Amino acid sequence: MTGVDVVVMAAGKGTRMKSRLPKVLHRLAGRALVSHVLDRAAGLGARSVVVITGHGGAQVEAALAQEAAASGSAAPRFVRQEPQLGTGHAVQQALPLLPDDGIALILNGDVPLIETATLQALVDSCGGKRLALLTVVMPDPSGYGRVVREGEAVKAIVEHKDADARQRAIREIYSGFMAVPNTLLKRWLAQLTNDNAQGEYYLTDIVRLAVADGAEVAAVITPDKLQVDGVNSPVQLAELERAFQLRNAHKLMEQGVRLADP
């Protein structure tokens, strides 16, 4: 069985949260956002977990180490992204901790409702030989990277700020989660440039590099938008808190519990 190395991006500042607290430490159902992501990833039996920190890095690392100690589990390993030059640059910081064999499962630390089964489907789709992306069709895809296809084949992900009018009309978006063989990830990350509207190194550019290499790119489309919703504002955090509580209430009611106002 191919080993899985989980890489969690948790370096963002979260300006729109209007808080000094690092975004991934804001709480949903009493726990940090990134803790929910780590919990779901733990169900995969990964051989290693690396968390990329940046803004408030020491605070994030201390919080996760303390949580691991309290639960008796192993703490993740940490790498710092300083300065923060994009998602591709973030994952580059983790490469020294990744072996050449196995699969890297790359996750966002601010997407708390992802499910283990969905992550497993992504790993299975990768299979140690292809780039697998988790995508979703959105009613309003504004602000998200668009999945560009030729027929059924995925050819690129174009970030919203770099997309033309035709591409902005695409409703299938990239969730921020991918699974990729470590050896291919290292090759493609070494080829990234920052020639784009943001002047950043985009992780999503490895799709274009994979296609140029003749590698297969697979998309796992989740029908459940909530699983890939991230937190960028207090309003979004409140919405996901409500969704989390409602899902738990429904599970209880399916087991016979009566709730008058779930």
Summary of the structure (lengths in Angstrom):
residues: 262
radius of gyration: 18.1
end to end distance: 41.9
largest distance: 56.8
contacts: 845
relative contact order: 0.17
helix: 39%
strand: 23%
